[in-house]
């Protein structure tokens, strides 16, 4: 088959040149030095890390441009390589600058001047696809290369990058072992070096460059790994086809309600579509191998090309419902972009399956979809289709149109997920004096702007204890002195559960005499996965937490139900405390709350 024919890709004479190898090693060392200097600046911190709009572009360029250059040497002419690396440098720098510009002044933990992780992932994915297209075009000397070249180059790059990462890992294992060996004879210089950034970063870049060169001049290594990988993946396709087919056949009997109840059905369906696309391509390869593949593999590929349609349609419907009910968010914009790409593959593959038993049109679909992916990434990484900008505009439109009230509007989302666009909206809200719910919007915006990080929040104390505590059994009443206590008095180690300090939290309360003094204590059971406590009147009118219940008690549904039904009583402890020199040491019993499943089959409420 064409994909496994060693004659298809003879090693160019330029790759056999020692100058190419030396140039790649030099580029790797230079990259390591540049990354070390940037890392040192970020740790100090010093310039350029003190200028995020400069540091992020520099970091992206230092990560990507050397790798693109190493991969281009010997495959592109000097002029082509210089032009392509220049384009990569400009695009990476522009995207890094925009990423930091949109995130300016946002409170991030840990604080970083570098680009966001998601942006790095998208940029790397985009340049991987673009680099494969460029190398294939240069190989065929055409702007649009043959599909065989696209297939060969793309899989070669994927295996190269994976193998190079593995090579770096093995290199570090050897260095760690070497450090241990030298330490046996009381020489710890190597062990100290490998923990120093000035050594670790350049060595990693150097090892990666060496691995890239090795896999480039030894294509048989890459070809063998790729062939084995594709064969194994192609035989997974029939299994996945059966599983997804059974899933789709089950839907008429179960309905779609269980899917929507998971709240993440769309992401799972998209993952299944992506897996199908990869497996179909593993079976089809460059088209020539498909005719000689096993019959079950060919049949599975054709069936899968059709099964992709309902999966994608259901995912689109799921996203449509979420957007209709809750509007656009960053995640939903990214999901829509993924669905756009998935639709190109899905309907293209389905068309290929119904028009040709050999799926011959898959080549055109794959090439066209690659360009769609690149266009989509460019839009997402620019102001045109920035998920933050689109989602903020949509949420503001929902608020102004009354589709969501000011009480339910998520101002925190604008602060931390809306990037610069959301914070600009909050700044306008903070000065609003007219319009519907102007005072509430202004206050909520001011509170959101005061938050230090996305996990912080403004805690409003309850107006009264009675509003946050529900007494069981029905009809029971909390002691008057407990109800009269000021909520601001609950603080410190004896504060009790969150419901006494946070208006958004609630507790279940039970009255039971646990001290034997004839007066009941108040047992407060917090919300699931929150702390619960025993409150006692330590001085007249002063209630404090004197004991804590096991953490598991709050999220045990069967236990909560039994307590609400009145099935609780005080029993003496099974083990005494210890007194040492007049000081009492409390002894806590080992063991967990035994939580029986509820009628729904779950432990939780």
N, C-alpha and C positions, 0 to 999 in steps of 0.2 A: 504494500500500500504506500501511497505517496508520503504520508506523514512519517513513516518509519524507514524511508529509503535514505541511506547515508549519502547517496549521490546528490540529493537535492540541495544540500548546503555545504559545499566545499569550503574549507577555511580560507578566507582571502589571504593573499600574500602579505598584505599590510598587517594582519593580525599576528603573523609569525615574526614580525619585526620586534627585536628587543627594545627598540625605541618606543613602541606602543606600550609595552609592559612598563618600562621606566616612567613614561609619561603618566600612566594610570596610577602608579605607586606615588609619584610626586604629587599628583592631584589629591590622592587620598590623605597624604600627610599634611598638605596645605589645608584641606578641609578640616582635618582634626585640629590643627592649630587655630583656625578661625572659630570653630565651635568652642574650643577651650577658652579663647579670649572672650567670647560672648557669654559663656557660662560664668566665668570669673566676674565679669561685669554685673551679671544678674545677682550673684551671691554677695557682692560687696555692699550695697549696689553702687555702681559708678557708671559714667558715660560709656556706651550709649544706652545702657539699661534704664537710665533715668529719663530717657526720651522714648516712650512706647511707640510713637509714630515712626521712629527710626529703627528701634530695636527689632520690632516684629518683622518688617521687611528684610532686614539684614539676616535674621535667623532663618527665614524661609529660603532666602537665596543661598545661604551657606549650606542648608540641608539639601536643596534640590539641584542647583546648578552644577556642582561637582559630579553628582551621580549621573546627570544627563550627559555631561561631558565625557565621563569615563565610558558610558555605554555607546556614545556616538563615535568615539575614536575607532578608526578602521572600517567603519560602516558608512560614514558620511565624508564627503570631501571637506577640506579645511573651510571653504567658503560656506558650505551647507551647515557644518557644525557650528561655526561662529554665528551664523544667522539664527539657527534654532536655539542655541544656548542663550543668545541675546533676547530672543522672544520669551523664553522661559524666565529669564531674570527679570524682565520688565513686568510680565504678568504676575509672577510670584510677589514681587515687591509691591505692586499696586494692590493686590488682594490682601497682603499683610497689612499695608497701610490702612486700607478701608476697614479691615476687621478691628484694628485698634481704635480707629476714629469712631466707629459706631459704638464701641464699648467704653469710651472715655468717661472717667469719673465713676464708673460702676464699682461697687464694693465687692471684691472677689476674694475668697479665701481658698488657698493661699494667694496672696497678691502676686501678680505676674505681669511683666511687660511684654511677654511673648504672645503669639497668636493663640486663639482658642483651639482646643483639641479637635473639635468638630470641623473647624475650617481647615486645619492641617490634614485631616482625613480626606476631606472632599478635594482639596488641592492635589494631594498625592494621587488619589484615584483618577482625577482628570488628566494629570500629566502622564500617568502610566498609559492611559488609552491614547493620548495624543502622541506620545513617543513611539508607541507601536505603529501608529498610522504613518508617522514620518519615516521611520526606518523601513517599513514595507514599501512605501512610495519610492524611497531612494534606491532600494534593492531592485525594484522593477523599472526604475527610471520613468515612473508615471505618477501623476497626481493621485489618481485612484488606482491602487495596486490590485493585483489578482487576489482572490480570497485565499488561495494557498499561501501566499506570502503573509497576509494578515494573520492567518492561523499560526503559521510557523513562528513569526516574530513575537506575537502576543504570548503564546505559550512558552516560548524560550525566555522571554523577559520574566514571566511569572515564576518559572522554575529557577532562573538565575537569582532573583531577589530572595526567594525562599531558601535556596541552597546557601547563598551568601550569609543570610542571617544565621543559619545553622552553623556555618563555618566560624562565624564570630563567637557563637556560644561555645563551640569546642575550643577555640583559642583561649577563651577565658577560663575554661576548665583546666587547660594545660598550665596557664599562668598561676591559677590557684594551687594546683598540685606542686608546681615548682616552688611557690612560696612556702608551702608546708615542708618540702624537702630541705630547703635552705635553713628553715627554722630548726630542723633536727640538729644541725651543727652550729646553732646559735648565730646564724646570719639571717637577720630579718629585713634586709633592705628590699627584697622583692615583695614581701608581704606588705611593707609600708608603701611601696610605690603603687601597687595595684589599687590602693585605697585613695590615691591622690588623683585629682581631676586632670592635672597636667600630664599624667601618664595614661590614665584610663581612656580619655576621650581621643587623643591621637592614635593610640593603639587600636581602638575599635574602628576608627575610620580607615586606618592602614589595612587592617585585616579584611574589612569589607571590600576595599579596592582590589586587594589581591584575589579575593574570591570571585569578584566580577570578571577579572582578567582570566583567571583559570577556567571558568565556565565558558568564556567566550572563545578561547583558543582550543578548548576540548569539547566541541559540540556533541560528540558521541555521549559524553556524560549526561548532558542536558536531554538529548534525544532519548536515551535509555530511561531516565527518570520519568520523562513526560509520557512515553509509551506505556510504561507500567501503570502510571497514575490514571491515564485515560481508560485503559482496559478495566481496571478495578472500578472506576466510577461508572463506566457503562453498564456493569453488571449490578450496580445498585439501582439503576433506573427501573427495571421491572418490579423490584420490591416497592419502590416509592410510588410507582404507577398503581399497583394494587391497593396500597394504603389510601392514597388520595381518591381513587375510584370508589373504594368502600365508604370513605368519608362523604363524598358527594351523594352516593346512593342512600346514605342514612339521613340526609337532610329532610327529605319529604316526610319522614316519620318523626323526627325530633323537632322540626321547625328551626327557625333562625333565632328564636328567643335565647336559647343557651349560648349562642355565639355572642349576642349583644351583652349578655350578663357578664361575660368575662372582661369587657371594657378594653380588651387588647386584641380582638379578633382580626382587625385590619393588619396589624403588624405580623401576626402569625401567618395570615394568608399571603402577605407580601413575601415573607421569608420562604414559604413553600413555592411560590412562583419563581423566585430567584434560584432556589435549589433545582427546580425543574429545568430552567434555562441552562444552568451549568451542566446538568446531567445529559440533557439532550445534545448539547454540543460535544460532550465527552464521547457520546456514541456516534455522532455524525462526523466529528472531526473536520477534515477539509472536504468531505463529500466522497472522496475516492474510497475511503475505508468503510463507508457505510454499506456498500454493496456486498462486502465480504463478512460483515458482522453477523453474529448469530441471529437466527430468525426471531427469537423472543426479544432480543434487544431492538431489532428493527421495528417489530410490532409495538413494543412499548414506546419507542420514540414517536411513532405516528399517533398512538393513543394519547400520549402526553401532550402533543401539540394541540389536541382538541380539548383536553381536560384543563388546560391553562385558562380557557375562556371563562367557565363558570367561577373559577377561583378569583380571577381578576375582577369580574363583574360584582361578585359578593363584596370584595374588598372596596371597590368604588362605592357601592351602596352603603357600606358601613361608614366610610369617611363622610359621605354626603349627609347621613343622618347626624353625625357628631357635629358637623359644621352647621347644619340647620338649627340644632338645639343650642349649641354653645359658641358658635362662631369660629373664626380662624385663630389658631395659635401657631407658634413656631413649628411644633411637632407636626401639626396637620398640614402646614405648607410643605414641609419636607416629605410627608406622606403623599401629598398630591403630586409632587415631582417624581417620586418613586413610581406612583401609579401611571404617570404619563409614560415613563420609560417602559414599565411593565406592559402597558397596552400596546406599545410598538412591537415588543417581542410576542405578546400573546396573539394578537390578531394577525400578525405577520406569519407566525408559525402555523396558526390554524389555516390560513390561506395556503401555505405551502403544503400542508397535509392533505387538503381536499383537492389540490390541483396536481399533485405529483406524489406517487408512492415513494419515490426516493428522496423526498424533501429537498429537491434541488434548489428551491427558491430561498432556503435558509441562508445561503451566502449573502444574497442581496439584503435580506432582513437584518442580519447581523451587522453588516457594514453601515446600513442606514441608521440602525439603532445606536451604533457607536457615535455617530455624529449628533444624534439627538441627545445622547448623554452629555456630550461636551457642551452643546448649546445650553442644556438645562443647568449644568454646573456653572457656566459663565453667568447666567441670569441669577442664580441663587447667590453667587459670590459677589454680586454687584448691587447697587441700589435699585436696579430695575425690579428684581423679584426677591429682594432681601426679605426673608421670612419675618424678621422683626418689624420691618416697615409695613408689610402687608397685614400682619396680624394686629398691630397697634391700630392702624386705620380702620380695620374691620370692627375691633372691639369698641373703639370710640364711636363708630357709626351705630353700633347696637345700643350704646348708652344714650346717645342723642335722640335716637328714634323711639326709645322707650321699650325696646325688646328685652332689655335687662335693666333692673332698677339700681339706683345708686347703692342701696343696702347690700345687694348681691354682687356688685361689680368688684372684680379682683384688681385693686389698685397696686397690690404687691407685684402682680404680673408685669405691670408697666415699669415698675422700678428695676426689676432684675432680669426679666425676659424680653422686655421691649427695647433694650439697648438704648441708644441715644434718643430714638424716636419716642419711646415710652417715657423717658425722663423729661423730655421737652413737654410732653402732654401733661405730666404731673406738675411741672412748673407753672403751666397755664392754669390748671385746676386750683393750685394753691393760692392763686390771687383772684379766683372767681368770686364775685359778689352778687351777680344777678343770674336769673334763670331758675329752672326747676331744681330743687334739692341743692341749691348753690352752697348753703352752709355745710351740709353733710358732705358734699363732694370736696369742698375746700378742706374740711377737717381730715377726711380720709386721705386726701392727697398729701397733706402736711405730715400725717403719721407715716405714710409709706416712704416719703422722702427722708424721714428720720431713721429709718431702719439701716443698720450697719451692714447686714449681709442677708442673703436670701432665706436663711434659717431663723433670723431674728423676727420678732413681731411685737407689736404694741399690745400689751395686756391690759384689758379693761377689767377692774374689779367688779364683782357682782353688786347690783344695787342693794341687795339684801341676801342673807343666807337662805331664806325661804325660797328664793327664786332658783337657787342652784342645787338644792337638796330635796330629794323626793323620799318621804318617809314610808317605810313598810312595817307591818301590813297596812293596807288602806285604813284610814281613820286614825292612825296613831299620830301623835304630835310631839314635836321636839320640845325640850325644856325651854322655858321662856328666857332664862339667862343665856342660853346658847343662841337663841334667835336675836337677842338684843345686842350681842357682842358686835363691835365694829369690825367690819371685814378687814380694815387696815391693820388690825391687831394680830392677824395671822401672818407671821413672818418668822424667819429663822428655822432652826431644826425642829421646833415644836409647832410649825405652821399647819401641818396636816395636808390633806390631798389638795390637788390643784383647783378643785371646784370652789374652795374657799377664797381663792385669790384671782380666779380667771372666770369672767362672765361667760365664756364660750364652753366651759366645762360643767359637767353635772356629776352628782354622786347619788347613790342609794344609801339611805340611812336606816339603821336598826337600833332599837333601844334594848340594852341588856346590861344587867348588873354583873360586872366582871370582877369587882373588888370586894364584894360582900358587905358593903357599907349601907345597903338598902337603897342607894340611889343609882339609877341606871346610867351607864356610860353610853356614848353615841358611837356606833360603829359606822364609819363612812367607807363605802366601797366605791372606788374611783372607776372611771371609764376603762374599757378593756386596754390592757397593757400600760396601766398607770397605777401608782401606788395607792394603797388603802391604809387607813389608820383607825385607832381607837382614841376617841377624844374624851377627856375627863375634865371636870371642874376642879382645877388645882387650888384655886382660891375663889372666894365668892365672886361670881360674875366673870371669872377668867377661865376660859376653856383652852386646853392645849392637847396636842398629840402626845400620849404617854406610851403608846405601843404601835407597832406596825404589823399589818397582816402580811402573809406570804404574797409575793408579787403575782404568783400564778392565780390567786383567788379572783382578781379583777376580770380576767378573760376566760374564766371557766363558766360556760353557760349553764350547765346542770347545777352547779353550786349556787349561782345567783338565783336560779329558779326556785331551788329549795329554800333559800333564805327568804325570798319574797313570800313563800307559802308558810312562813313561820316555823320551819323545821330547824331551829337553832336553839341552843341552850349553853349555859356556862358549865364547864367541867374543869376539875383541878388538873394542874400540870402533872405530867407523868415523871418529871425529873425535877429535883430541887436545884435552887441556885447555890452558889458557893460564896462564902464570906471569908475574906482575907484581911486580917488586921482591921476589922470593922467596916471594910468596904465590900459591898455586895456585887458579885460578878454574875450577870445574867447568863444563863445557859440556854442556848437555842438548839432545838432538836433538829437533827439532820433528816431530810426527806422533803418530798414535794407534795403539792396538793394533788390528790387522785381525782381526776376530772372525768366523769362518765360522759359518754356521748349524749347529745341532746336528741330529740325526736327527729331533727333534720339530719342527724348523722355527723354533726360537727361538734367540736368541743366548745367553740366560741358561742356567744349569744346570738 
